[in-house]
């Protein structure tokens, strides 16, 4: 890694009763019987439906407010690695990618498959993203390759095979700059591509960052999406500030210089020191609130307890005292967290709901604000009630 900011951890005060809001377990849904478990929870754009990918190679749909089961999409023959809904222009369209080498498009009104894109029987697709200069591209992260298809006719139009040498775990078109694509891989590299014109490795690779270890997940944050958080498979947390020519320039970090803004090399230990519960065994995700300008890393224990740990990346870098704890819902590793604080009223919408979590115990748990007595109690600071932006082995079904 090219540059690292020195980091100290300051003692964090315990949250006072006056600065936190109580949360309780509202509902728990057992998605399956036996050893099957939840991989990912993804919301529809209007939050009327949430999709849940399972280790049964199927996707179930539920109402995030009422919690009732809506239907099931079946067709994949291997692990589902990612699911996502299309935007407002195609609100009923759900996409999923799998280790069976396919991307399947579903109509969630009747739960039927409407299209299937194949990368080949020997391929696996670990991540997908929709975008491109005209919005018609779908990018798939595969075995050491990034493949592009034109959504209008599902034809493959490009394949990048020289930029990565191992599985591509993440692909993301940059928000508000859909011609740019970020990829991340087990080879430890984060690459930036320009997807205009005829896409190829020689002319369209713009920059490369060497994180130095296998990358599990990346995501954008910051006012202009100029920053990138990175979680690795050895559970470190890195923060990278990227600068594109069309964004507001920053004099500190430049993407093309491939430098890290902050590197938390022992993030799990730092998080563990920031609460009084068991050691943090893994990280699930990061969430960002644009209103609060706050990034949280979400850590969990093998017993199913989750903590939201604030990440200070300005000045003295540190992982702070947990500002939210979700306890009493899960009995095993939690795989996915879906906050629902984007909901802003409307018929039947329960604004007390904080969000949903899903894990290896096969449970979907709904968390909400509640002033009544609860056996399973959780708490959360008021700063988390703002719009956020949007693992461990048992018999591991999912490679990343």
C-alpha distance (Angstrom), angle and dihedral (degrees) to the residues before:
residue distance angle dihedral
X1 . . .
X2 3.76 . .
X3 3.80 102.5 .
X4 3.75 135.6 1.3
X5 3.78 130.1 -167.8
X6 3.79 114.2 -131.1
X7 3.76 110.9 -113.7
X8 3.77 133.0 -154.6
X9 3.78 126.6 -176.6
X10 3.76 117.4 -135.2
X11 3.78 122.9 -155.0
X12 3.79 107.7 -98.4
X13 3.81 121.5 -144.7
X14 3.79 118.5 -121.3
X15 3.80 113.1 -104.2
X16 3.77 112.1 -96.4
X17 3.82 119.3 -127.5
X18 3.80 88.7 -116.1
X19 3.82 94.5 55.1
X20 3.78 99.7 51.5
X21 3.76 135.5 67.3
X22 3.79 121.3 -140.8
X23 3.79 119.6 -117.5
X24 3.78 127.6 -170.8
X25 3.79 138.4 -171.3
X26 3.79 106.5 -92.7
X27 3.78 101.7 177.5
X28 3.79 141.5 -4.5
X29 3.80 122.4 -159.1
X30 3.79 122.6 -165.1
X31 3.80 102.1 -143.9
X32 3.81 96.0 -168.0
X33 3.75 143.1 -4.2
X34 3.79 124.7 -108.9
X35 3.79 124.3 16.3
X36 3.81 98.9 -28.1
X37 3.78 118.0 123.1
X38 3.80 147.0 -173.3
X39 3.81 121.2 -91.5
X40 3.80 105.9 176.4
X41 3.81 142.4 -3.2
X42 3.81 116.9 -150.8
X43 3.84 126.3 -178.2
X44 3.77 129.2 -138.0
X45 3.79 112.7 -119.3
X46 3.82 93.4 -105.0
X47 3.83 92.5 41.4
X48 3.81 92.2 -122.5
X49 3.81 91.6 121.0
X50 3.77 137.9 24.8
X51 3.80 124.3 -158.3
X52 3.80 120.6 -144.1
X53 3.81 122.4 -162.5
X54 3.79 115.4 -150.1
X55 3.78 138.1 -164.9
X56 3.82 87.6 -111.5
X57 3.85 86.1 77.4
X58 3.80 90.1 -111.4
X59 3.80 136.3 107.6
X60 3.81 121.9 -132.9
X61 3.79 124.4 -163.3
X62 3.80 126.1 -145.1
X63 3.79 139.4 173.7
X64 3.83 106.5 -105.4
X65 3.82 91.5 -152.4
X66 3.81 102.4 42.0
X67 3.79 95.9 25.3
X68 3.80 93.8 -138.6
X69 3.81 123.9 145.0
X70 3.82 114.7 -105.6
X71 3.80 105.8 179.2
X72 3.79 147.3 -60.8
X73 3.82 136.1 -103.5
X74 3.81 115.1 -149.2
X75 3.79 130.1 179.8
X76 3.79 111.7 94.4
X77 3.81 117.4 107.9
X78 3.81 98.1 -161.8
X79 3.81 140.7 31.0
X80 3.81 115.9 -39.1
X81 3.80 105.2 -133.1
X82 3.82 101.2 -176.6
X83 3.80 141.3 5.1
X84 3.79 129.4 -169.6
X85 3.78 139.3 166.1
X86 3.79 122.6 -126.9
X87 3.79 118.9 -115.5
X88 3.82 130.4 -95.9
X89 3.81 93.0 -67.6
X90 3.83 90.6 65.0
X91 3.81 103.4 21.3
X92 3.82 96.6 165.0
X93 3.81 95.8 50.7
X94 3.80 119.1 104.9
X95 3.81 123.2 -176.6
X96 3.78 129.1 -160.7
X97 3.80 133.6 -177.7
X98 3.76 126.7 -158.3
X99 3.78 148.2 -175.8
X100 3.81 85.7 -108.1
X101 3.82 85.6 79.9
X102 3.79 96.9 -109.8
X103 3.78 141.1 111.8
X104 3.78 110.4 -150.5
X105 3.81 124.8 -162.0
X106 3.81 117.2 -151.8
X107 3.81 135.2 -166.0
X108 3.81 103.2 -139.1
X109 3.80 92.3 -160.4
X110 3.80 91.5 71.7
X111 3.85 99.4 9.8
X112 3.80 91.1 -123.7
X113 3.79 127.5 141.3
X114 3.79 110.7 -113.7
X115 3.81 100.0 177.6
X116 3.80 140.8 11.6
X117 3.81 124.3 -160.8
X118 3.80 117.4 -166.3
X119 3.79 128.0 -155.2
X120 3.79 90.7 -171.3
X121 3.80 134.8 -78.7
X122 3.81 93.0 -88.5
X123 3.82 94.4 51.3
X124 3.80 133.3 86.9
X125 3.81 123.4 -156.1
X126 3.79 112.9 -146.0
X127 3.81 101.7 171.8
X128 3.81 140.0 12.4
X129 3.79 136.0 -166.8
X130 3.80 134.3 -177.7
X131 3.79 122.2 -140.4
X132 3.77 140.7 77.8
X133 3.82 129.6 158.5
X134 3.81 92.1 -63.4
X135 3.81 96.7 28.6
X136 3.80 93.7 -113.8
X137 3.81 100.4 108.8
X138 3.76 131.1 98.0
X139 3.80 116.3 -166.1
X140 3.79 122.0 -159.2
X141 3.80 126.5 -162.7
X142 3.81 107.6 -142.4
X143 3.82 140.3 159.1
X144 3.82 100.8 -38.1
X145 3.82 89.2 -37.1
X146 3.78 140.1 92.9
X147 3.79 112.2 -149.7
X148 3.81 125.1 -165.2
X149 3.79 126.5 -155.8
X150 3.79 131.1 -173.9
X151 3.80 106.5 -123.0
X152 3.79 93.1 -151.1
X153 3.80 93.2 69.7
X154 3.84 103.2 4.9
X155 3.81 92.2 -120.6
X156 3.78 122.3 147.4
X157 3.80 109.2 -115.4
X158 3.82 104.0 173.2
X159 3.80 143.8 9.4
X160 3.80 124.3 -161.7
X161 3.80 108.4 -157.5
X162 3.81 105.9 154.2
X163 3.81 102.2 60.3
X164 3.83 98.8 67.4
X165 3.80 130.5 36.1
X166 3.81 98.3 -166.4
X167 3.82 140.5 36.7
X168 3.82 113.5 -42.7
X169 3.80 102.9 -133.3
X170 3.81 98.9 179.3
X171 3.80 138.5 32.0
X172 3.81 122.2 174.0
X173 3.77 132.0 170.6
X174 3.81 106.9 -138.7
X175 3.84 112.5 -104.8
X176 3.82 111.7 -111.8
X177 3.81 89.2 8.4
X178 3.78 102.8 65.7
X179 3.79 94.9 169.7
X180 3.81 90.1 69.2
X181 3.81 121.9 79.2
X182 3.81 126.9 -166.0
X183 3.80 119.4 -158.0
X184 3.81 130.6 -174.3
X185 3.78 129.7 -170.0
X186 3.78 148.9 -174.6
X187 3.83 84.9 -105.7
X188 3.83 87.7 73.0
X189 3.80 95.8 -113.6
X190 3.80 128.9 128.0
X191 3.81 111.0 -161.9
X192 3.79 132.4 -169.0
X193 3.80 120.2 -149.8
X194 3.78 135.3 -172.9
X195 3.82 106.7 -138.0
X196 3.80 98.4 -166.8
X197 3.79 118.3 117.1
X198 3.80 122.5 -4.6
X199 3.80 103.6 -10.5
X200 3.81 118.4 -134.1
X201 3.82 139.3 149.8
X202 3.80 96.5 -113.5
X203 3.80 100.3 52.7
X204 3.80 104.4 24.1
X205 3.81 105.3 47.0
X206 3.81 104.3 101.1
X207 3.81 105.6 174.1
X208 3.80 143.8 -7.5
X209 3.81 130.8 -151.6
X210 3.78 119.2 -165.0
X211 3.81 107.3 -147.8
X212 3.78 90.0 -179.9
X213 3.80 98.6 -131.1
X214 3.80 140.7 54.1
X215 3.84 111.9 -65.4
X216 3.80 119.9 -137.3
X217 3.80 104.2 176.4
X218 3.81 141.3 -4.4
X219 3.80 133.1 -173.2
X220 3.79 141.6 176.9
X221 3.79 126.4 -111.8
X222 3.78 140.0 158.4
X223 3.79 131.6 78.5
X224 3.81 93.8 -69.8
X225 3.81 96.6 25.5
X226 3.80 86.7 -107.4
X227 3.80 93.8 137.3
X228 3.75 130.0 72.4
X229 3.80 127.8 -159.3
X230 3.78 118.9 -154.7
X231 3.82 130.4 -161.8
X232 3.80 116.5 -166.5
X233 3.78 131.5 -154.5
X234 3.82 89.4 -110.3
X235 3.82 86.7 56.9
X236 3.78 100.6 -110.2
X237 3.80 121.5 143.5
X238 3.77 121.9 -139.1
X239 3.82 129.0 -178.7
X240 3.76 119.3 -154.2
X241 3.79 126.2 -171.8
X242 3.79 111.3 -150.3
X243 3.77 125.4 -164.6
X244 3.80 123.6 -160.7
X245 3.77 123.4 -172.6
X246 3.81 91.8 -114.4
X247 3.80 94.2 52.0
X248 3.77 129.5 78.8
X249 3.83 103.4 -77.5
X250 3.80 120.8 -115.5
X251 3.79 122.9 -155.6
X252 3.78 95.7 -154.8
X253 3.80 106.7 58.6
X254 3.76 133.2 18.5
X255 3.80 122.9 -165.4
X256 3.79 93.6 -141.8
X257 3.81 90.1 55.0
X258 3.84 87.3 60.9
X259 3.79 95.8 -138.5
X260 3.80 130.7 153.6
X261 3.79 119.6 -125.8
X262 3.79 93.8 -159.5
X263 3.79 132.7 -2.3
X264 3.80 120.4 -164.2
X265 3.79 99.6 -166.1
X266 3.82 95.1 177.4
X267 3.78 99.6 33.3
X268 3.81 98.1 150.2
X269 3.80 92.2 54.8
X270 3.79 91.2 46.9
X271 3.79 91.1 51.2
X272 3.81 91.4 45.5
X273 3.79 89.9 55.7
X274 3.81 89.5 53.8
X275 3.81 97.2 67.2
X276 3.80 138.3 34.5
X277 3.80 97.0 -125.0
X278 3.79 129.2 91.7
X279 3.78 122.4 -51.4
X280 3.81 114.1 -73.8
X281 3.80 103.5 -108.3
X282 3.83 100.5 -175.0
X283 3.79 145.4 -8.4
X284 3.79 121.4 -112.7
X285 3.80 103.1 -172.3
X286 3.80 147.0 -48.7
X287 3.81 124.8 -104.3
X288 3.78 128.4 -164.0
X289 3.81 131.8 -159.6
X290 3.80 112.7 -155.4
X291 3.83 91.1 -166.4
X292 3.78 93.2 53.6
X293 3.83 93.4 32.5
X294 3.78 86.3 -135.5
X295 3.78 132.1 139.1
X296 3.80 122.0 -157.9
X297 3.78 128.6 -168.0
X298 3.81 111.8 -149.4
X299 3.79 114.9 -140.5
X300 3.76 130.2 -177.6
X301 3.78 144.5 -168.9
X302 3.78 128.3 -129.3
X303 3.81 87.0 -110.6
X304 3.82 91.2 62.9
X305 3.82 103.2 -102.2
X306 3.82 116.4 140.8
X307 3.79 130.5 -157.6
X308 3.83 131.1 -168.2
X309 3.81 106.1 -143.1
X310 3.84 117.3 -168.7
X311 3.80 114.3 -130.3
X312 3.79 116.8 -145.3
X313 3.80 107.7 -158.0
X314 3.82 97.4 162.8
X315 3.77 117.6 86.1
X316 3.79 109.7 -30.3
X317 3.80 105.0 31.6
X318 3.78 114.7 -138.8
X319 3.77 146.5 140.2
X320 3.80 107.0 -121.5
X321 3.79 137.0 -148.7
X322 3.81 113.5 -62.3
X323 3.81 108.9 -90.0
X324 3.79 94.3 -168.2
X325 3.79 133.0 29.3
X326 3.81 123.3 -169.7
X327 3.77 108.1 -165.7
X328 3.78 136.2 162.0
X329 3.81 100.7 34.2
X330 3.79 105.6 84.2
X331 3.79 132.4 45.7
X332 3.80 98.4 -165.7
X333 3.81 143.5 25.5
X334 3.84 114.2 -33.9
X335 3.81 114.2 -135.6
X336 3.81 105.0 -178.4
X337 3.82 139.4 26.9
X338 3.81 122.6 -165.3
X339 3.83 114.7 -173.6
X340 3.80 114.0 -158.5
X341 3.78 102.1 -164.2
X342 3.82 88.7 116.5
X343 3.80 89.0 79.4
X344 3.81 109.7 105.4
X345 3.78 108.6 -174.9
X346 3.78 129.8 -74.4
X347 3.80 132.0 139.1
X348 3.77 114.0 -37.4
X349 3.79 96.1 -3.1
X350 3.78 113.1 137.7
X351 3.81 106.3 -146.2
X352 3.80 90.3 -170.9
X353 3.80 90.4 72.4
X354 3.80 111.9 104.2
X355 3.79 96.8 -174.0
X356 3.79 150.9 -80.8
X357 3.78 133.3 -80.9
X358 3.80 131.5 -165.7
X359 3.76 132.0 -166.6
X360 3.76 153.9 163.2
X361 3.81 91.0 -73.0
X362 3.82 86.9 71.0
X363 3.80 91.5 -116.0
X364 3.77 131.7 134.1
X365 3.80 109.2 -155.7
X366 3.81 125.1 -164.1
X367 3.82 117.6 -154.2
X368 3.79 125.1 -161.1
X369 3.77 144.1 167.2
X370 3.79 110.8 -92.8
X371 3.80 131.8 167.1
X372 3.78 94.7 -167.4
X373 3.80 122.2 94.2
X374 3.79 114.8 -82.5
X375 3.78 130.0 -176.7
X376 3.79 89.5 -144.3
X377 3.79 105.7 48.1
X378 3.79 129.4 -178.3
X379 3.77 131.4 178.6
X380 3.79 135.4 -152.3
X381 3.79 135.6 -176.0
X382 3.80 118.1 -114.3
X383 3.83 91.5 -116.9
X384 3.80 89.5 71.4
X385 3.81 91.8 61.6
X386 3.78 88.8 85.0
X387 3.75 134.1 94.0
X388 3.81 109.7 -73.6
X389 3.79 121.3 -160.8
X390 2.88 119.1 -110.2
X391 19.88 124.6 -71.2
X392 3.60 160.6 103.2
X393 3.69 144.1 87.6
X394 3.70 133.1 -97.5
X395 3.78 100.1 134.2
X396 3.77 92.3 -29.2
X397 3.78 109.1 -134.2
X398 3.81 95.5 172.0
X399 3.81 122.2 60.1
X400 3.83 95.1 -152.7
